[in-house]
């Protein structure tokens, strides 16, 4: 669907869960939309965005871009933007809500949302998307909900079914899913998850206070930084809700990578083949940051060592990304490389890689580190869960870690008038405390930095 978001020639790029474009003529439509533009900006939304909310986000982001382009010509950025013509592509992908609407603290909680089971059965039925038939296993899990409080056999079978839905074929997720989630006796796992403990702010680290040990599994936060009301309750059904949230989290995380590799990258390659002079800029928020990183990285899902033909990207902006802070690492842990390390080694991105990060993002700082809590691990040195010392920390909380000297620089997100000195093929970790929460990435200061990276 062609649009004109805030005056930009624009196109909705829609993909299914398997990465296939929903429009057979999408590549031709994209080429037509680009027209004589010199630069194409591709935006990708994150988790918990439906079509309408994603459209609203893209409208806000392009409004900030337009404000930058219309700034007085005497500014440094405006001079660099002179003569360049911009088109926009907005990625739409089936991201799954973390918890049912109406059960989120901070929103308008619906009456009766306090039930620890809530709409658990409905959420189970929708796990694979409303357009798909409910599988036999999901139907069985739905039938088990009534017996969870009283029947250990039912609890074990429920856990077994949800474990079978985890993306254990996704290499990055395999490293992050704690062994307890995969191996602990199902009855014991639900008992561990049944005791709620809300994360407590830690003033010094900006993460969640750990105390001496993580004595109970905290309630599962959402990627908007809130906690479902059902998580305020204990019991097996509340535990089942948390397990469903964990399962959904990893499935959607893996899905973002599939769509980036199988959907967005081939589309961009087709556009680039017709317009080799076109500058390409990828901008992703939350799981959308993982989606565009996967598109730029270009690994085949079937074989992580087999790479696709190069697709040069002129800039990559990861806005409050919801993937590992070691995703680009040269080395981390016991001689491990980051899942997307190839992006650095092969210099797929010819310009800067921009990473916004802030402790204000409690969604990434706490929710992304849920695996650490499930594994009952305390961060090194007693630091806060989800911070830079936590194995399971997120890039939107801490920036990109584990890179070699010369590959990364630190900076600060400033006002829309600031002049950045970005350099090609360098990762820039911008501490972005101007960003107030996980979703606060549409503001002009952020788009100013994105355009500064795009014109380096």
PyMOL commands that set and color helices and strands:
alter all, ss='L'
color gray80, all
select helices_A, chain A and resi 26-34+51-69+76-81+120-125+136-147+152-163+171-176+179-183+186-193+229-232+236-274+287-297+342-345+362-367+370-374+380-382+395-398+444-454
alter helices_A, ss='H'
color red, helices_A
select strands_A, chain A and resi 2-5+8-15+39-44+86-93+279-285+315-319+353-357+408-412+427-431
alter strands_A, ss='S'
color yellow, strands_A
deselect
rebuild
show_as cartoon
